[in-house]
Amino acid sequence: MDDTNTTDAGPVTVTVTDGVAVIDLDDGKANALGFDVLAGLDAALDRAEQDDVTAVVLVGREGRFSAGFDLSVMTSGPEGARDMLGRGAELGLRFYMFPKPVVFAATGHALAMGAILLCCADVRIGADGPFKIGLNEVAIGMPVPGFAVGICQDRLALPAFTAAIQLAKVHSPDEARAAGFLDEVVPADEVRDRAIATAAELGSRLHAGPFRTTRRTVRGHVAERLSAELAEDLKLFDVSA
């Protein structure tokens, strides 16, 4: 058994066991995606790219997967908001194009960038309960950025797309599964173990080289377009409009 722990990334912890890199995100609050969390998740993916890892799991804290970007930064002015959005977009695209299977354990509420991240994973295991999942940006005074539209358009069910993106519909876990934010909904106390077991099965069954090649074939054109459009996307992002 390979068991390596990394505990020096603040709210982000990585544990590698039997080839699965389990990334725990727990800031003790709402799991907001501030600069420190974004950097910690990026470093965790660096660790997960090493040869002893075959699959990746991202686990939220109990009741909270992520509330999205740190609102204190997003409302501090256009420069900070666009910097945070750019870093978040790059992280999302990195998860989206990661060369190994990615499973998310959606342990509770997943709003705004938290819900966008769900669309970047291969498999999303959600907790059953009174949780809210969706892109509420338009309802709280923010536009949905272009990279998020592109990724969600690729993953969400067509009938649910307009309600989710344009109309800021917030879903229950079962509704989120039907819309395409989640793949499974299980009891809350089973989410973590189910996600890890799913990642272990994928990592052991799928061949690494063909997986990487197929990832580029399936998602590469979307990721390249969204990356190329990101600079213009950031110029248009204005939370004061």
N, C-alpha and C positions, 0 to 999 in steps of 0.2 A: 504494500500500500504506500502510495506517495502522499504525504500530508505536509503541506507547506502553508504557513500562515503569514500574512502581511497585515500588520495592525497599525502602521504609521501613516495612514492616509485619512486621518480624521474620521468622518462618518462612513467611509468606505473601507470595507475589510474584504480580503480575498483569501479563500481557503481552497487548496487544490487537493482533492482526494479521488483516487482511482481514475484520474484523467479528466475529472470535471472541475472546472474553475467556478466556484460559487462566490459571487460578488454580493455581499450584504450591504445595503444602503440603509443607514439608520442615523438620523441626526437628532433623534429624541423628540422630534416635533412633527412637522408635516412633510418631511423629506423634500423640502424645496431645493431646486437646482440652482444653487449659487455658484460662484466661480470656484470655490473650494471643492464642492461636490463634483462639478464638471471635470476639474483637474484630476480628482481622485478616481472617477470612473474611467477617464482616459488612461491613467496609469494602470488601472486594473485590467484594461484590455491589452495593454502592453504585456502584462504578465500572462494573460490568456493566450497570447500569440506564440508562446514558447512551445517547444516540441512535446512536452509532457502533458499537454492539455488537448483533449479531443472534442470538448464541448463546453459551453458557457451557460451559467444560470445567473440572472440578476434577481435578487430577492429584496422586496421592500420591508418596512417595519410593520408590525402588527397593526392592521387597520388603515395603513397608509402606504400605498405604493409610491406615489409622488404627486404633490400639489402643483407641479410645474415650476417655472422659473421663479426666482426670488423677486417678489413684487416690489420690494424696497429699491432694488436696482432698476427694474423695468420702468418704474415711475420716477426715477431720479433725473431723467433727461435723455435726449435721443442718443447721445454718445454711449452712455453706459448700457442702455437698452439694446442698441444695435450690436455692441460688443458681446453682450451676453447671448443674444439671439444667434450671432455668428458662431460662437463656440458651441452652443447647443445644437445648431444645425450640423456642424461638423461631427459632433459626437453621435447624433442620430444617424447620420449617413455611415459612420463607421460601424455602428451596430448593424445597420441595414446590409452592409457589404461585408460583414465579418466573415472570414474564410472558414469558419467552423460553425456547427449548429449552435443557435442561440435560443434559449428558453427563458421566459420571464415568469416569475412568480408574482402575480398581481395581488398583493396581500390586502388590498383595500381600495380606498379612493385613488383614482388616477385621473387628474384633470389637466387641461391645457397641455403643456409639454409632456406631462406624465402620460397622457393618453396618446400623444404623438409617438412617444417612445414605444408604446405597445405595438404600434404598426411597423416598427423596425425589427422585431424579433421573428423567428421562425414559428415558435409555438408559445402561446400565452395561456397560462393556467391562472384562472381567477378565483378569488374567494367568494363564496356565497355569503350574502349578508346585506345590510342596508347601505351599500356603497354606491358612490357616484363615479361614473366613468364617462368622459367626453371632453370635447373641445368647447369650453365655455367662453372663449376669447371675445367673440362679438357681443356677448351679454355683459361682459365686464369692461368693455371699452377698448378692446385691442383688436386689430385685424389679424386674421390667420395668415401667417407668412407663407410665401410660395413654396418653400421646401416642404412644409407640412402638408399643404394641399397635394403636392405631387406624391409624397409617400402614402398618405391616406387614400388617395385615389387608387393607388396600386393595391391596397390591402382591404379597404372597406367594401362591403356589399353595395352594389350599384343603387338599389332603392334607398339605402340608408345614407348615402354620401351627402346629399344636399342638406338633409336635416342635421347631420353631424357637423358639417363644416360651416354652412351659411346660416343656419338657424340655431346653432349652439345647443342642440339637443343633448341633454345629459341623461345617461342610460343607467339602469340597474345592471347588475352582472349578467342576468339572463338576456336582457335587451342588448347588452354589449356583445355578447356571443353571437346573437343573430345579426348584428350590424357588422361584425368583423373585427372588433377590438380584441376579443378573446376567442380562444379555441375550446376551452373547457371551463366549467365552473364546478368547484368541489368544495366541501366543507372547509372553513377557514383554517382549521388546525391540520389540514392535509395538504395545503397548497405547497409549502416548501418541499416536503418529501416527494410529492407528485412531480414537481418541476425537476428536481434533481434526478429522479428515476427516469423521467422522459429524456433528459439530456444524456444520461449515461447510456440509455438504449440507443439513442441516435449516434452518439460518439463511437460506440462499439460496432454498430451495424453499417454505417456509411463509410465509404472509402474516401480518405482525405483529399486526394488529388482530383478525382471526379467531382467531389462536392465543390471544391474551389472553382473549377472550370464552369460547372453548371451555375454557380452563384453569379459569376460574371456574365454568363449568357442570359440568365433570367432577369437580373437586376442592374447589370452594368450600365445599360443605356439610360435607365431612369436616373441612376446616381450621377452619371456624367452630366446629364442635362441639368439636374438640380444644382450640382456644384458649379457649373458654368454660369448659372443664373443667380447665384447666391449674392454676388456684389450688388446687382440691381435690386434683388429682393430686399437687401438690408436698407438701401436708399429709400424704398417705399414704406418701410416699417415706421409707423408714427403712432404712438399710443395717445397722442393729444388730439388726433383728428376727430 
